[in-house]
């Protein structure tokens, strides 16, 4: 089953995001085939300010556990985040 993680950073947290980003990317890489899609949201200046992550997990509990291990979560970067069941229906990402 697929899950979308939608997260928004704490205000003025770009420096924290950049500091934690290498560990976040290691976490993303460690997911292997469970990782389907990921990328940052951008603010009006083009700075990263949140994340969209789509993963494969057996159930909501596993998806929430994967999210809870993300350094962006453990280091308090995200002001809010949700983990929601998701179905990828249209995929034009090869463009």
Secondary structure, 3 states (H helix, E strand, C coil): CEEEEEEEECCCCHHHHHHHHHHHHHHHHHCHHHEEEEEEEECCCCCEEEEEEEEECCCHHHHHHHHHCCHHHHCCCEEEEEEEEECCCCCCCCC
